[in-house]
Amino acid sequence: MRHTMGCKLGARRDLRKALGRGLDHFRREGAKLIPPPTADDPYEDEAYRLWAIKQRGNSA
């Protein structure tokens, strides 16, 4: 079960990469909230900054 799930996740990652749908796409489209928040999240920018650093480390 675990091995199969890993293959599916890897295929999704490869598809996102081929379509150019990385972290920026997720931030613009995948993380939309309905209804939109009424105030800014003070941790959002820092969370995405750290996520981007982690992704760069995993792609090498």
Secondary structure, DSSP 4 states (H G I P E B T S, - for coil): -HHHHHHHHHHHHHHHHHTT-SHHHIIIIIT--SSPPSS--TTHHHHHHHHHHHHHHHH-
